[in-house]
């Protein structure tokens, strides 16, 4: 995905991009506007034990949270998953757990 950044256009500065109203806007504002006009759609699949994939969910990103809220958003799939969900393969699950432990520690 490419979100227009205005990097080389004349209305661009180091502090942001100048919009059609002459207001300087930063990257978060540009992202909020872009997503508002072009929602992102994802299809999530799960692997079947017999092989192959099955559609499990559809996710649409239509709103970007303001900076103060977005800064607090966090999700750790290793500690926030249903107890009956087993991550596979096991070696990758162990590697992911160590990576998320490091991330939690800072």
FIVEX-790102 format. One record per atom (N, C-alpha, C): residue number from 1; atom name; x, y, z; residue in one letter; chain. Coordinates in Angstrom, 1 decimal, always signed. Layout:
<nodes>
[NUM "CA" [X Y Z] "A" "A"]
...
</nodes>
This chain:
<nodes>
[1 "N" [+0.8 -1.2 +0.0] "X" "A"]
[1 "CA" [+0.0 +0.0 +0.0] "X" "A"]
[1 "C" [+0.9 +1.2 +0.0] "X" "A"]
[2 "N" [+0.5 +2.2 -0.8] "X" "A"]
[2 "CA" [+1.3 +3.4 -0.8] "X" "A"]
[2 "C" [+0.3 +4.6 -0.5] "X" "A"]
[3 "N" [+0.7 +5.3 +0.6] "X" "A"]
[3 "CA" [-0.1 +6.4 +1.0] "X" "A"]
[3 "C" [+0.6 +7.7 +0.5] "X" "A"]
[4 "N" [-0.1 +8.5 -0.3] "X" "A"]
[4 "CA" [+0.6 +9.7 -0.8] "X" "A"]
[4 "C" [+1.3 +10.5 +0.3] "X" "A"]
[5 "N" [+2.5 +10.7 +0.2] "X" "A"]
[5 "CA" [+3.2 +11.4 +1.3] "X" "A"]
[5 "C" [+3.5 +12.9 +0.9] "X" "A"]
[6 "N" [+3.5 +13.2 -0.4] "X" "A"]
[6 "CA" [+3.8 +14.5 -0.8] "X" "A"]
[6 "C" [+5.3 +14.8 -0.7] "X" "A"]
[7 "N" [+6.1 +13.8 -0.6] "X" "A"]
[7 "CA" [+7.5 +14.0 -0.3] "X" "A"]
[7 "C" [+8.2 +15.0 -1.3] "X" "A"]
[8 "N" [+8.0 +14.9 -2.6] "X" "A"]
[8 "CA" [+8.7 +15.8 -3.5] "X" "A"]
[8 "C" [+7.8 +16.8 -4.1] "X" "A"]
[9 "N" [+6.5 +16.9 -3.7] "X" "A"]
[9 "CA" [+5.7 +17.9 -4.3] "X" "A"]
[9 "C" [+5.9 +19.3 -3.6] "X" "A"]
[10 "N" [+5.6 +20.3 -4.4] "X" "A"]
[10 "CA" [+5.9 +21.7 -3.9] "X" "A"]
[10 "C" [+5.2 +22.0 -2.6] "X" "A"]
[11 "N" [+4.0 +21.3 -2.3] "X" "A"]
[11 "CA" [+3.3 +21.6 -1.0] "X" "A"]
[11 "C" [+3.8 +20.9 +0.2] "X" "A"]
[12 "N" [+5.0 +20.3 +0.0] "X" "A"]
[12 "CA" [+5.6 +19.5 +1.1] "X" "A"]
[12 "C" [+6.6 +20.2 +1.9] "X" "A"]
[13 "N" [+6.7 +19.9 +3.2] "X" "A"]
[13 "CA" [+7.8 +20.5 +4.0] "X" "A"]
[13 "C" [+8.3 +19.4 +5.0] "X" "A"]
[14 "N" [+9.3 +19.7 +5.7] "X" "A"]
[14 "CA" [+9.8 +18.8 +6.7] "X" "A"]
[14 "C" [+8.8 +18.5 +7.8] "X" "A"]
[15 "N" [+7.9 +19.4 +8.0] "X" "A"]
[15 "CA" [+6.9 +19.3 +9.1] "X" "A"]
[15 "C" [+5.6 +18.6 +8.6] "X" "A"]
[16 "N" [+5.5 +18.4 +7.4] "X" "A"]
[16 "CA" [+4.3 +17.7 +6.9] "X" "A"]
[16 "C" [+3.9 +18.2 +5.5] "X" "A"]
[17 "N" [+2.7 +17.9 +5.1] "X" "A"]
[17 "CA" [+2.3 +18.3 +3.7] "X" "A"]
[17 "C" [+1.2 +19.4 +3.9] "X" "A"]
[18 "N" [+1.2 +20.3 +3.0] "X" "A"]
[18 "CA" [+0.2 +21.4 +3.0] "X" "A"]
[18 "C" [-1.0 +20.8 +2.2] "X" "A"]
[19 "N" [-2.2 +20.8 +2.8] "X" "A"]
[19 "CA" [-3.4 +20.3 +2.2] "X" "A"]
[19 "C" [-4.1 +21.3 +1.3] "X" "A"]
[20 "N" [-5.2 +21.0 +0.7] "X" "A"]
[20 "CA" [-5.9 +21.9 -0.2] "X" "A"]
[20 "C" [-6.4 +23.1 +0.5] "X" "A"]
[21 "N" [-6.5 +23.1 +1.8] "X" "A"]
[21 "CA" [-7.0 +24.3 +2.6] "X" "A"]
[21 "C" [-5.8 +25.2 +3.0] "X" "A"]
[22 "N" [-4.6 +24.8 +2.7] "X" "A"]
[22 "CA" [-3.4 +25.5 +3.1] "X" "A"]
[22 "C" [-2.9 +25.2 +4.5] "X" "A"]
[23 "N" [-3.4 +24.1 +5.1] "X" "A"]
[23 "CA" [-3.1 +23.7 +6.4] "X" "A"]
[23 "C" [-2.0 +22.6 +6.3] "X" "A"]
[24 "N" [-1.0 +22.7 +7.2] "X" "A"]
[24 "CA" [+0.1 +21.7 +7.2] "X" "A"]
[24 "C" [-0.4 +20.5 +8.0] "X" "A"]
[25 "N" [-0.3 +19.3 +7.4] "X" "A"]
[25 "CA" [-0.8 +18.1 +8.0] "X" "A"]
[25 "C" [+0.3 +17.1 +8.1] "X" "A"]
[26 "N" [+0.4 +16.4 +9.2] "X" "A"]
[26 "CA" [+1.5 +15.4 +9.4] "X" "A"]
[26 "C" [+1.1 +14.0 +8.9] "X" "A"]
[27 "N" [+1.9 +13.0 +9.0] "X" "A"]
[27 "CA" [+1.7 +11.7 +8.5] "X" "A"]
[27 "C" [+0.4 +11.0 +9.1] "X" "A"]
[28 "N" [+0.1 +11.2 +10.4] "X" "A"]
[28 "CA" [-1.0 +10.6 +11.0] "X" "A"]
[28 "C" [-2.3 +11.1 +10.4] "X" "A"]
[29 "N" [-2.3 +12.4 +10.2] "X" "A"]
[29 "CA" [-3.5 +13.1 +9.6] "X" "A"]
[29 "C" [-3.7 +12.6 +8.2] "X" "A"]
[30 "N" [-2.6 +12.5 +7.4] "X" "A"]
[30 "CA" [-2.7 +11.9 +6.0] "X" "A"]
[30 "C" [-3.2 +10.5 +6.1] "X" "A"]
[31 "N" [-2.7 +9.7 +7.0] "X" "A"]
[31 "CA" [-3.2 +8.3 +7.1] "X" "A"]
[31 "C" [-4.7 +8.2 +7.5] "X" "A"]
[32 "N" [-5.1 +9.1 +8.4] "X" "A"]
[32 "CA" [-6.5 +9.1 +8.8] "X" "A"]
[32 "C" [-7.4 +9.4 +7.6] "X" "A"]
[33 "N" [-7.0 +10.4 +6.8] "X" "A"]
[33 "CA" [-7.8 +10.8 +5.6] "X" "A"]
[33 "C" [-7.8 +9.7 +4.6] "X" "A"]
[34 "N" [-6.6 +9.1 +4.4] "X" "A"]
[34 "CA" [-6.5 +8.0 +3.4] "X" "A"]
[34 "C" [-7.4 +6.8 +3.7] "X" "A"]
[35 "N" [-7.3 +6.4 +4.9] "X" "A"]
[35 "CA" [-8.1 +5.2 +5.4] "X" "A"]
[35 "C" [-9.6 +5.6 +5.4] "X" "A"]
[36 "N" [-9.9 +6.8 +5.7] "X" "A"]
[36 "CA" [-11.3 +7.2 +5.7] "X" "A"]
[36 "C" [-11.9 +7.1 +4.3] "X" "A"]
[37 "N" [-11.1 +7.3 +3.3] "X" "A"]
[37 "CA" [-11.5 +7.3 +1.9] "X" "A"]
[37 "C" [-11.3 +5.9 +1.2] "X" "A"]
[38 "N" [-10.3 +5.2 +1.7] "X" "A"]
[38 "CA" [-9.9 +3.9 +1.1] "X" "A"]
[38 "C" [-9.7 +2.8 +2.2] "X" "A"]
[39 "N" [-10.8 +2.3 +2.8] "X" "A"]
[39 "CA" [-10.7 +1.3 +3.9] "X" "A"]
[39 "C" [-9.8 +0.1 +3.4] "X" "A"]
[40 "N" [-9.0 -0.4 +4.3] "X" "A"]
[40 "CA" [-8.2 -1.6 +4.1] "X" "A"]
[40 "C" [-9.0 -2.8 +4.5] "X" "A"]
[41 "N" [-9.1 -3.8 +3.6] "X" "A"]
[41 "CA" [-9.8 -5.0 +3.9] "X" "A"]
[41 "C" [-8.9 -6.2 +3.9] "X" "A"]
[42 "N" [-9.0 -7.0 +4.9] "X" "A"]
[42 "CA" [-8.1 -8.2 +5.1] "X" "A"]
[42 "C" [-9.0 -9.4 +5.3] "X" "A"]
[43 "N" [-8.6 -10.6 +4.8] "X" "A"]
[43 "CA" [-9.2 -11.8 +5.0] "X" "A"]
[43 "C" [-8.2 -12.7 +5.8] "X" "A"]
[44 "N" [-8.7 -13.1 +7.0] "X" "A"]
[44 "CA" [-7.8 -14.0 +7.8] "X" "A"]
[44 "C" [-8.1 -15.4 +7.6] "X" "A"]
[45 "N" [-7.1 -16.3 +7.5] "X" "A"]
[45 "CA" [-7.3 -17.7 +7.2] "X" "A"]
[45 "C" [-6.7 -18.5 +8.3] "X" "A"]
[46 "N" [-7.2 -19.7 +8.6] "X" "A"]
[46 "CA" [-6.6 -20.6 +9.5] "X" "A"]
[46 "C" [-6.1 -21.8 +8.8] "X" "A"]
[47 "N" [-5.0 -22.4 +9.2] "X" "A"]
[47 "CA" [-4.6 -23.7 +8.6] "X" "A"]
[47 "C" [-5.3 -24.8 +9.2] "X" "A"]
[48 "N" [-5.7 -25.7 +8.3] "X" "A"]
[48 "CA" [-6.4 -26.9 +8.8] "X" "A"]
[48 "C" [-5.5 -28.1 +9.0] "X" "A"]
[49 "N" [-5.8 -28.9 +10.0] "X" "A"]
[49 "CA" [-4.9 -30.0 +10.4] "X" "A"]
[49 "C" [-4.7 -31.0 +9.2] "X" "A"]
[50 "N" [-5.7 -31.1 +8.4] "X" "A"]
[50 "CA" [-5.6 -32.0 +7.2] "X" "A"]
[50 "C" [-4.9 -31.3 +6.0] "X" "A"]
[51 "N" [-4.5 -30.1 +6.2] "X" "A"]
[51 "CA" [-3.9 -29.3 +5.1] "X" "A"]
[51 "C" [-4.8 -28.3 +4.5] "X" "A"]
[52 "N" [-4.3 -27.3 +3.9] "X" "A"]
[52 "CA" [-5.1 -26.3 +3.3] "X" "A"]
[52 "C" [-5.5 -25.2 +4.3] "X" "A"]
[53 "N" [-6.3 -24.3 +3.8] "X" "A"]
[53 "CA" [-6.7 -23.1 +4.6] "X" "A"]
[53 "C" [-8.2 -22.9 +4.5] "X" "A"]
[54 "N" [-8.7 -22.3 +5.6] "X" "A"]
[54 "CA" [-10.1 -21.9 +5.7] "X" "A"]
[54 "C" [-10.2 -20.5 +6.1] "X" "A"]
[55 "N" [-11.2 -19.8 +5.4] "X" "A"]
[55 "CA" [-11.4 -18.4 +5.8] "X" "A"]
[55 "C" [-12.0 -18.4 +7.3] "X" "A"]
[56 "N" [-11.4 -17.5 +8.1] "X" "A"]
[56 "CA" [-11.8 -17.5 +9.5] "X" "A"]
[56 "C" [-12.5 -16.2 +9.9] "X" "A"]
[57 "N" [-12.0 -15.1 +9.2] "X" "A"]
[57 "CA" [-12.6 -13.8 +9.6] "X" "A"]
[57 "C" [-12.3 -12.8 +8.5] "X" "A"]
[58 "N" [-13.0 -11.7 +8.5] "X" "A"]
[58 "CA" [-12.7 -10.5 +7.6] "X" "A"]
[58 "C" [-12.6 -9.3 +8.5] "X" "A"]
[59 "N" [-11.6 -8.5 +8.2] "X" "A"]
[59 "CA" [-11.2 -7.4 +9.0] "X" "A"]
[59 "C" [-11.2 -6.2 +8.1] "X" "A"]
[60 "N" [-11.8 -5.1 +8.5] "X" "A"]
[60 "CA" [-11.8 -3.8 +7.7] "X" "A"]
[60 "C" [-11.3 -2.7 +8.6] "X" "A"]
[61 "N" [-10.2 -2.1 +8.1] "X" "A"]
[61 "CA" [-9.7 -0.9 +8.8] "X" "A"]
[61 "C" [-10.3 +0.3 +8.2] "X" "A"]
[62 "N" [-11.2 +1.0 +8.9] "X" "A"]
[62 "CA" [-11.8 +2.2 +8.3] "X" "A"]
[62 "C" [-11.6 +3.5 +9.1] "X" "A"]
[63 "N" [-11.0 +3.4 +10.3] "X" "A"]
[63 "CA" [-10.7 +4.5 +11.2] "X" "A"]
[63 "C" [-9.3 +4.4 +11.8] "X" "A"]
[64 "N" [-8.5 +5.5 +11.8] "X" "A"]
[64 "CA" [-7.3 +5.5 +12.4] "X" "A"]
[64 "C" [-7.5 +6.3 +13.7] "X" "A"]
[65 "N" [-7.1 +5.7 +14.9] "X" "A"]
[65 "CA" [-7.3 +6.4 +16.1] "X" "A"]
[65 "C" [-6.4 +7.6 +16.2] "X" "A"]
[66 "N" [-6.9 +8.6 +17.0] "X" "A"]
[66 "CA" [-6.0 +9.8 +17.2] "X" "A"]
[66 "C" [-4.7 +9.3 +17.9] "X" "A"]
[67 "N" [-3.6 +10.1 +17.7] "X" "A"]
[67 "CA" [-2.3 +9.8 +18.2] "X" "A"]
[67 "C" [-2.3 +9.4 +19.6] "X" "A"]
[68 "N" [-3.0 +10.1 +20.5] "X" "A"]
[68 "CA" [-2.9 +9.7 +21.9] "X" "A"]
[68 "C" [-3.5 +8.3 +22.2] "X" "A"]
[69 "N" [-4.6 +8.0 +21.5] "X" "A"]
[69 "CA" [-5.2 +6.6 +21.6] "X" "A"]
[69 "C" [-4.3 +5.6 +20.9] "X" "A"]
[70 "N" [-3.8 +5.9 +19.7] "X" "A"]
[70 "CA" [-3.1 +4.9 +18.9] "X" "A"]
[70 "C" [-1.8 +4.6 +19.7] "X" "A"]
[71 "N" [-1.2 +5.5 +20.4] "X" "A"]
[71 "CA" [+0.0 +5.2 +21.2] "X" "A"]
[71 "C" [-0.2 +4.2 +22.2] "X" "A"]
[72 "N" [-1.4 +4.0 +22.7] "X" "A"]
[72 "CA" [-1.7 +3.1 +23.8] "X" "A"]
[72 "C" [-2.2 +1.7 +23.3] "X" "A"]
[73 "N" [-2.5 +1.6 +22.0] "X" "A"]
[73 "CA" [-3.0 +0.4 +21.5] "X" "A"]
[73 "C" [-1.9 -0.7 +21.4] "X" "A"]
[74 "N" [-2.1 -1.8 +22.0] "X" "A"]
[74 "CA" [-1.1 -2.9 +21.9] "X" "A"]
[74 "C" [-1.9 -4.2 +21.9] "X" "A"]
[75 "N" [-1.3 -5.2 +21.2] "X" "A"]
[75 "CA" [-1.9 -6.5 +21.2] "X" "A"]
[75 "C" [-0.8 -7.5 +21.2] "X" "A"]
[76 "N" [-0.9 -8.5 +22.1] "X" "A"]
[76 "CA" [+0.1 -9.6 +22.2] "X" "A"]
[76 "C" [-0.7 -10.9 +21.9] "X" "A"]
[77 "N" [-0.5 -11.4 +20.7] "X" "A"]
[77 "CA" [-1.2 -12.6 +20.4] "X" "A"]
[77 "C" [-0.8 -13.9 +21.2] "X" "A"]
[78 "N" [+0.3 -13.8 +21.8] "X" "A"]
[78 "CA" [+0.8 -14.9 +22.6] "X" "A"]
[78 "C" [+0.1 -15.0 +24.0] "X" "A"]
[79 "N" [-0.3 -13.9 +24.6] "X" "A"]
[79 "CA" [-1.0 -13.9 +25.8] "X" "A"]
[79 "C" [-2.5 -13.6 +25.7] "X" "A"]
[80 "N" [-2.9 -13.2 +24.5] "X" "A"]
[80 "CA" [-4.4 -12.9 +24.3] "X" "A"]
[80 "C" [-4.9 -13.9 +23.2] "X" "A"]
[81 "N" [-4.9 -15.1 +23.5] "X" "A"]
[81 "CA" [-5.5 -16.1 +22.5] "X" "A"]
[81 "C" [-6.4 -17.1 +23.3] "X" "A"]
[82 "N" [-7.3 -17.7 +22.7] "X" "A"]
[82 "CA" [-8.2 -18.7 +23.4] "X" "A"]
[82 "C" [-7.3 -19.8 +23.8] "X" "A"]
[83 "N" [-7.6 -20.4 +25.0] "X" "A"]
[83 "CA" [-6.7 -21.4 +25.6] "X" "A"]
[83 "C" [-6.7 -22.7 +24.7] "X" "A"]
[84 "N" [-7.7 -22.9 +23.9] "X" "A"]
[84 "CA" [-7.7 -24.1 +23.0] "X" "A"]
[84 "C" [-7.0 -23.9 +21.7] "X" "A"]
[85 "N" [-6.5 -22.7 +21.5] "X" "A"]
[85 "CA" [-5.8 -22.4 +20.2] "X" "A"]
[85 "C" [-4.3 -22.8 +20.4] "X" "A"]
[86 "N" [-3.9 -23.7 +19.6] "X" "A"]
[86 "CA" [-2.5 -24.1 +19.6] "X" "A"]
[86 "C" [-1.7 -23.5 +18.4] "X" "A"]
[87 "N" [-0.7 -22.8 +18.7] "X" "A"]
[87 "CA" [+0.1 -22.2 +17.7] "X" "A"]
[87 "C" [+1.0 -23.3 +17.0] "X" "A"]
[88 "N" [+1.1 -23.2 +15.7] "X" "A"]
[88 "CA" [+1.9 -24.2 +14.9] "X" "A"]
[88 "C" [+2.7 -23.5 +13.9] "X" "A"]
[89 "N" [+3.8 -24.0 +13.6] "X" "A"]
[89 "CA" [+4.5 -25.1 +14.2] "X" "A"]
[89 "C" [+5.1 -24.7 +15.6] "X" "A"]
[90 "N" [+5.4 -25.7 +16.4] "X" "A"]
[90 "CA" [+5.8 -25.5 +17.8] "X" "A"]
[90 "C" [+7.1 -24.7 +17.8] "X" "A"]
[91 "N" [+8.1 -24.9 +17.0] "X" "A"]
[91 "CA" [+9.3 -24.2 +17.0] "X" "A"]
[91 "C" [+9.1 -22.7 +16.7] "X" "A"]
[92 "N" [+8.2 -22.4 +15.8] "X" "A"]
[92 "CA" [+7.9 -21.0 +15.5] "X" "A"]
[92 "C" [+7.1 -20.4 +16.7] "X" "A"]
[93 "N" [+6.2 -21.1 +17.3] "X" "A"]
[93 "CA" [+5.5 -20.6 +18.5] "X" "A"]
[93 "C" [+6.5 -20.3 +19.6] "X" "A"]
[94 "N" [+7.5 -21.1 +19.8] "X" "A"]
[94 "CA" [+8.5 -20.8 +20.9] "X" "A"]
[94 "C" [+9.3 -19.6 +20.5] "X" "A"]
[95 "N" [+9.7 -19.4 +19.3] "X" "A"]
[95 "CA" [+10.4 -18.2 +18.8] "X" "A"]
[95 "C" [+9.6 -17.0 +19.0] "X" "A"]
[96 "N" [+8.3 -17.1 +18.6] "X" "A"]
[96 "CA" [+7.4 -15.9 +18.7] "X" "A"]
[96 "C" [+7.2 -15.5 +20.2] "X" "A"]
[97 "N" [+7.1 -16.5 +21.1] "X" "A"]
[97 "CA" [+6.9 -16.2 +22.5] "X" "A"]
[97 "C" [+8.2 -15.5 +23.1] "X" "A"]
[98 "N" [+9.3 -15.9 +22.7] "X" "A"]
[98 "CA" [+10.6 -15.2 +23.1] "X" "A"]
[98 "C" [+10.6 -13.8 +22.6] "X" "A"]
[99 "N" [+10.2 -13.6 +21.3] "X" "A"]
[99 "CA" [+10.2 -12.3 +20.7] "X" "A"]
[99 "C" [+9.2 -11.4 +21.5] "X" "A"]
[100 "N" [+8.0 -11.9 +21.8] "X" "A"]
[100 "CA" [+7.0 -11.1 +22.5] "X" "A"]
[100 "C" [+7.4 -10.8 +23.9] "X" "A"]
[101 "N" [+8.1 -11.8 +24.5] "X" "A"]
[101 "CA" [+8.6 -11.5 +25.9] "X" "A"]
[101 "C" [+9.6 -10.4 +25.9] "X" "A"]
[102 "N" [+10.5 -10.3 +24.9] "X" "A"]
[102 "CA" [+11.5 -9.2 +24.7] "X" "A"]
[102 "C" [+10.7 -7.9 +24.5] "X" "A"]
[103 "N" [+9.7 -8.0 +23.7] "X" "A"]
[103 "CA" [+9.0 -6.7 +23.4] "X" "A"]
[103 "C" [+8.2 -6.2 +24.7] "X" "A"]
[104 "N" [+7.7 -7.1 +25.4] "X" "A"]
[104 "CA" [+7.0 -6.7 +26.7] "X" "A"]
[104 "C" [+8.0 -6.1 +27.7] "X" "A"]
[105 "N" [+9.2 -6.6 +27.6] "X" "A"]
[105 "CA" [+10.2 -6.1 +28.6] "X" "A"]
[105 "C" [+10.8 -4.7 +28.1] "X" "A"]
[106 "N" [+10.5 -4.4 +26.9] "X" "A"]
[106 "CA" [+11.0 -3.0 +26.4] "X" "A"]
[106 "C" [+12.2 -3.2 +25.6] "X" "A"]
</nodes>
